[in-house]
């Protein structure tokens, strides 16, 4: 395995410090059953929009494993002690905001799979973004596991203000868009009490409510997501977040009916419903429940009529050709001499389906 530093402005788009939301691969910890994300982001570094070879540092040897050394493999897989590795980077390009790990796998004396930056291979590199950009020499410490390498810390990195709210990478991209920022501004543009119905973690809306000290009622989440959001609200709420001596309150309840029951009759309601899932695709279940009024179960009929409005869905599609997609498919891999592909072999007939 090899490691090298590099810089790309595209990497900064994968985290949103203003909204206090990070992509899961910046968690700096080993995935668990509850947090099943990878500790890195798979990227074709040479296909990033602003890729510049001069911004990629020297490739350094990180780890070498002999797969015929059974004892070493056993220690790596079952060893009690965590293996820590610290590497120094000269950062000759003058700026770096990520590390990239690549590998060489010697299958035989004549066959090697190599996914270094710029190679004609379907294998992506593993990218580890920083919390800050570096313009000087630095050190990085990894925790080496049998199945992955975890970036634990970077010298001189300021992570004192880094939050611990994580969202799907695609959702973080949405949080970073100007359209999304404007939408969040608009839903808080009046004095109404905002009810947010969503099945995904709308962290940027929650942080905005805390920032401008606006009451918010959240509903529609499953219990696991609800618990995460409660922790965020508790951690981010401060005693000084008050208006007229009363602390701003963010409530998290199961259903829309519960949310409406919490609002004072003297206050108008602004209802915001997210019809998208965490991948940015339409959540057809919620969409169907809205159209059938099932979403308003337990809500007074007249109240439901006031909150409902027509929904227009416009679908656009294009047929495209993508060299990037082709390069992600193994049958296009030019770095596989003498390798036999299963896809080219004859498949046995299947029965009993």
Residue pairs with C-beta under 8 A, 6 or more apart in sequence:
1 61
1 62
1 63
1 64
1 101
1 102
1 103
1 149
2 59
2 60
2 61
2 62
2 101
2 102
2 103
2 104
2 116
3 59
3 60
3 62
3 87
3 99
3 100
3 101
3 140
4 56
4 57
4 58
4 59
4 60
4 89
4 99
4 100
4 102
4 117
5 56
5 57
5 89
5 91
5 93
5 96
5 98
5 99
5 100
5 134
6 45
6 55
6 56
6 57
6 93
6 96
6 98
6 99
6 100
6 117
7 55
7 93
7 95
7 96
7 97
7 98
7 133
8 45
8 48
8 50
8 51
8 55
8 97
8 98
9 50
10 48
10 49
10 50
11 48
11 97
11 98
11 127
11 129
12 97
12 129
13 172
13 173
13 176
14 23
14 25
14 26
14 41
14 129
14 169
14 172
14 173
15 21
15 22
15 23
15 26
15 129
15 172
16 22
16 172
16 175
16 176
16 204
17 161
17 162
19 175
19 203
19 204
19 207
19 208
20 163
20 165
20 203
20 207
20 236
21 163
21 165
21 166
21 167
21 171
21 172
21 175
21 203
21 204
21 207
22 162
22 163
22 165
22 166
22 167
22 172
23 41
23 166
23 167
23 168
23 169
23 172
24 35
24 37
24 38
24 166
24 167
24 168
24 169
25 37
25 38
25 39
25 40
25 41
25 127
25 128
25 129
25 169
26 129
26 131
26 166
27 35
27 37
27 39
27 164
27 166
28 39
28 150
28 151
28 152
28 153
29 35
29 39
29 150
30 39
30 143
30 145
30 148
30 150
31 37
31 38
31 39
34 224
35 166
37 166
38 148
39 128
39 148
39 149
39 150
39 151
40 101
40 126
40 127
40 128
40 148
40 149
40 151
41 126
41 127
41 128
41 129
41 169
42 124
42 125
42 126
42 127
43 100
43 124
43 125
43 127
44 124
44 125
44 324
44 327
44 328
45 51
45 56
45 100
45 117
45 125
45 127
46 117
46 118
47 324
47 327
53 118
54 93
55 93
55 95
55 96
56 93
56 100
56 117
57 89
57 90
57 91
57 92
57 93
57 96
58 90
58 92
59 102
59 116
60 87
60 89
62 85
62 87
62 101
62 142
62 149
63 85
63 144
63 149
65 72
65 73
65 76
66 72
67 73
76 83
76 144
76 146
77 146
82 143
82 144
82 145
83 143
83 144
83 145
84 141
84 142
84 143
84 144
84 152
85 141
85 142
85 143
85 144
85 149
86 139
86 140
86 141
86 142
87 139
87 140
87 141
87 142
88 137
88 138
88 139
89 96
89 99
89 137
89 138
89 139
89 140
90 137
91 134
91 135
91 136
91 137
91 138
94 135
95 133
95 134
95 135
96 130
96 133
96 134
96 138
97 129
97 130
97 132
97 133
97 134
98 127
98 128
98 129
98 130
99 127
99 128
99 130
99 140
99 151
100 117
100 125
100 126
100 127
100 128
101 125
101 126
101 127
101 128
101 149
102 114
102 115
102 116
102 117
102 125
102 126
103 113
103 114
103 115
103 123
104 112
104 113
104 114
104 116
105 112
105 113
105 114
106 112
107 113
107 339
110 337
110 338
111 336
111 337
111 338
111 339
113 121
113 123
113 335
113 336
114 121
114 335
115 121
115 123
115 124
115 125
115 335
116 125
117 125
119 335
120 327
120 333
120 334
120 335
121 327
121 333
121 334
121 335
121 336
122 327
122 328
122 329
122 330
122 332
122 333
123 333
124 328
126 149
128 140
128 151
130 154
130 157
131 154
131 157
131 158
131 159
131 162
132 157
132 158
134 154
134 156
136 156
138 154
138 155
138 156
138 157
139 154
139 155
140 151
140 153
140 154
140 155
141 151
141 152
141 153
141 154
142 149
142 150
142 151
142 152
143 149
143 150
143 152
163 236
164 235
165 201
165 203
165 207
165 232
167 175
167 200
167 201
167 203
167 278
168 200
168 278
168 279
170 278
170 279
170 280
171 200
171 201
171 278
171 280
174 180
174 280
175 203
175 204
180 204
181 204
184 204
184 205
184 208
185 208
187 194
187 205
187 270
187 272
188 194
188 208
188 209
188 212
188 214
190 270
191 268
192 267
192 268
192 269
192 270
193 215
193 217
193 263
193 264
193 267
193 268
193 269
193 270
194 209
194 214
194 215
194 216
194 217
194 270
194 272
195 217
195 218
195 219
195 256
195 259
195 260
195 263
195 269
195 270
195 271
195 272
196 202
196 205
196 216
196 217
196 218
196 219
196 272
196 274
197 219
197 220
197 256
197 259
197 271
197 272
197 273
197 274
197 286
197 295
198 218
198 220
198 221
198 272
198 273
198 274
199 220
199 221
199 222
199 225
199 274
199 277
199 283
199 286
200 225
200 274
200 276
200 277
200 278
201 221
201 225
201 228
201 229
201 278
202 218
202 274
203 232
205 216
205 272
206 216
206 218
206 229
206 232
206 233
206 236
206 250
207 236
208 214
209 215
209 216
209 248
209 250
210 233
210 236
210 237
210 241
210 248
210 250
213 241
213 242
213 243
213 248
214 248
215 248
215 249
215 250
216 250
216 251
217 250
217 251
217 252
217 253
217 259
217 262
217 263
218 229
218 250
218 251
218 252
218 253
218 259
219 252
219 253
219 254
219 255
219 256
219 258
219 259
220 254
220 255
220 256
220 286
221 229
221 252
221 254
226 252
226 254
229 252
230 252
233 250
233 252
237 247
237 248
237 250
239 247
241 247
241 248
242 248
251 259
251 262
253 259
253 262
255 297
255 298
256 271
256 295
256 296
256 298
256 299
257 296
257 297
257 298
257 299
260 269
260 299
260 303
263 269
269 307
271 307
273 286
273 290
273 295
274 283
274 286
275 282
275 283
275 286
275 287
275 290
275 311
276 282
276 283
277 283
282 313
286 295
287 311
288 294
289 295
290 308
290 311
291 311
293 304
293 308
296 304
296 307
296 308
299 307
326 332
330 336
330 341
330 343
331 341
331 343
331 344
